[in-house]
């Protein structure tokens, strides 16, 4: 009998609680439902955007391969403006910078490369490529000190050869052949085992390096 009374009392308290806090409970139910459905929609939209961006980026590469620069540029700009949340936007800016260098629009190239560098992202490949390429653009503009500042600190080992070669290019361009030689030698020594780099080897030899370095 006591157990029954306890059960009845608990039911009574529960009914009272539900009546008193019914609006709050309803609000919480709706809130969590929105979060759940919204999260699913966001994941779907994110996957859809990535798939679309990947397709457009393939079209950029194909257009550039065919020397259809106008089409390549238009699609790359589309990636930057409409798919900025995807990784493809960064690589589109790299492509735009490359095309700008080809037409000697070095200021535009520098702008596109800085957009990649300044965008925070966990994936570092695009950022390191942009830094090295920006150093090359600044070198072409005669801004040797600014170019060297970009690549003066060695990054993690995976990108060490790229940075060292970029330093060598800047030193060679301003006539500091001794420093260029040291930089090219480090670049060669930092290559993964078995990697062939004939252009880098030629650069090294041009500044007085040995052919078997």
C-alpha positions in Angstrom: 0.0 0.0 0.0 2.9 2.3 0.9 4.5 1.6 -2.5 1.3 2.5 -4.3 1.0 5.7 -2.4 4.6 6.5 -3.3 3.9 5.8 -6.9 0.7 8.0 -6.9 2.7 10.8 -5.1 5.4 10.6 -7.7 2.9 10.8 -10.6 1.2 13.7 -8.9 4.5 15.5 -8.6 5.4 14.7 -12.2 2.1 16.1 -13.4 2.7 19.2 -11.5 6.1 19.6 -12.8 5.0 19.1 -16.4 2.1 21.6 -16.0 4.4 24.2 -14.4 7.2 23.9 -16.9 5.3 22.9 -20.0 6.4 25.9 -22.0 10.0 25.5 -21.1 9.9 21.8 -22.0 8.2 22.6 -25.4 10.8 25.2 -26.1 13.7 22.8 -25.3 12.2 20.1 -27.5 11.8 22.6 -30.4 15.3 23.9 -29.9 17.0 20.5 -30.0 14.9 19.5 -33.0 16.1 22.6 -34.9 19.7 21.9 -33.9 19.4 18.3 -35.1 17.8 19.2 -38.4 19.9 22.2 -39.0 23.1 20.2 -38.4 22.0 17.7 -41.0 21.1 20.4 -43.5 24.5 22.1 -42.9 26.4 18.8 -43.5 24.4 18.2 -46.7 25.0 21.7 -48.0 28.7 21.5 -47.1 29.1 18.3 -49.0 27.2 19.6 -51.9 29.3 22.8 -52.1 32.5 20.8 -52.0 31.4 18.5 -54.8 30.4 21.5 -56.9 33.7 23.3 -56.2 35.7 20.1 -57.1 33.9 19.9 -60.4 34.6 23.6 -61.2 38.2 23.3 -60.2 38.6 20.4 -62.7 37.2 22.7 -65.3 39.7 25.4 -64.4 42.6 22.9 -64.9 41.2 21.6 -68.1 40.7 25.1 -69.5 44.2 26.2 -68.6 45.6 23.0 -70.2 43.8 24.0 -73.4 45.1 27.5 -73.1 41.6 28.8 -72.7 42.7 31.5 -70.3 39.5 33.5 -70.3 37.4 30.4 -69.3 40.0 29.3 -66.7 40.1 32.8 -65.2 36.3 33.1 -65.0 35.8 29.7 -63.4 38.6 30.4 -60.9 37.0 33.7 -60.0 33.7 31.9 -59.5 35.4 29.5 -57.1 36.8 32.4 -55.1 33.6 34.3 -54.9 31.0 31.6 -54.6 32.9 28.7 -52.9 35.2 30.6 -50.5 34.5 28.2 -47.7 36.0 25.3 -49.6 39.7 24.5 -50.0 39.3 24.9 -53.8 39.1 28.6 -53.4 42.7 28.8 -52.2 43.9 26.8 -55.1 41.8 28.9 -57.5 43.7 32.0 -56.2 47.0 30.2 -56.8 45.9 29.5 -60.4 44.8 33.2 -60.8 48.2 34.3 -59.5 49.9 32.0 -62.0 47.9 33.4 -64.9 48.6 37.0 -63.7 52.4 36.3 -63.7 52.1 35.0 -67.3 50.6 38.3 -68.4 53.1 40.3 -66.2 50.4 41.5 -63.9 52.6 41.1 -60.8 50.5 43.3 -58.5 47.4 41.2 -59.1 49.5 38.0 -58.6 50.8 39.3 -55.3 47.2 40.2 -54.2 45.9 36.7 -55.0 48.8 35.0 -53.2 48.4 37.2 -50.1 44.8 36.2 -50.0 45.9 32.5 -49.7 48.5 33.3 -47.1 46.3 35.4 -44.9 43.4 32.9 -44.8 43.6 30.7 -41.7 43.3 27.1 -42.5 44.5 23.7 -41.2 45.7 22.6 -44.6 49.2 24.2 -45.0 50.1 23.1 -48.6 48.4 26.0 -50.3 49.8 28.5 -47.8 53.4 27.3 -48.3 53.1 27.3 -52.1 51.7 30.8 -51.9 54.6 32.1 -49.8 57.2 30.6 -52.1 55.4 32.0 -55.2 55.0 35.4 -53.6 58.7 35.5 -52.9 59.2 34.9 -56.6 56.8 37.7 -57.6 58.5 40.1 -55.2 61.9 39.1 -56.7 60.6 39.9 -60.2 59.6 43.3 -58.8 63.0 43.9 -57.4 61.9 43.7 -53.8 64.6 41.4 -52.7 64.6 42.1 -49.0 60.8 41.6 -48.8 61.1 38.4 -50.7 63.8 37.1 -48.4 61.8 38.0 -45.3 59.0 35.7 -46.6 61.3 32.6 -46.9 64.0 33.4 -44.3 62.7 30.9 -41.7 62.7 27.3 -42.6 59.4 25.6 -42.2 58.8 21.9 -41.4 60.9 19.5 -43.3 58.3 18.7 -46.0 58.6 22.3 -47.4 62.3 23.0 -46.5 63.6 22.4 -50.1 61.0 24.8 -51.5 61.9 27.6 -49.1 65.7 27.1 -49.6 65.3 27.1 -53.4 63.2 30.3 -53.2 66.0 31.9 -51.1 68.6 30.8 -53.7 66.6 32.4 -56.5 66.4 35.7 -54.7 70.1 35.7 -53.8 71.0 34.8 -57.4 68.8 37.5 -58.7 70.5 40.2 -56.7 74.0 38.8 -57.4 74.8 37.2 -54.1 76.1 34.0 -55.6 77.8 32.7 -52.4 74.5 32.8 -50.5 72.6 31.4 -53.5 75.0 28.5 -53.6 74.4 27.7 -49.9 70.7 27.9 -50.3 70.6 25.7 -53.4 72.8 23.1 -51.7 70.4 23.0 -48.8 67.5 22.7 -51.2 69.1 19.7 -52.9 70.0 18.0 -49.6 66.5 18.5 -48.3 64.8 16.7 -51.2 63.1 13.3 -50.4 65.3 10.3 -51.1 65.3 9.4 -54.8 63.8 12.7 -56.0 65.3 14.1 -59.2 65.5 17.9 -59.5 67.4 18.7 -62.7 66.4 22.4 -62.8 67.5 22.9 -59.2 70.7 21.0 -59.9 71.4 23.4 -62.9 70.7 26.4 -60.7 73.2 25.1 -58.2 75.9 24.6 -60.8 75.2 28.0 -62.3 76.3 29.7 -59.1 79.4 27.5 -58.7 78.1 24.4 -57.1 79.4 20.9 -57.9 77.4 18.7 -60.2 77.2 15.8 -57.7 75.9 17.8 -54.7 
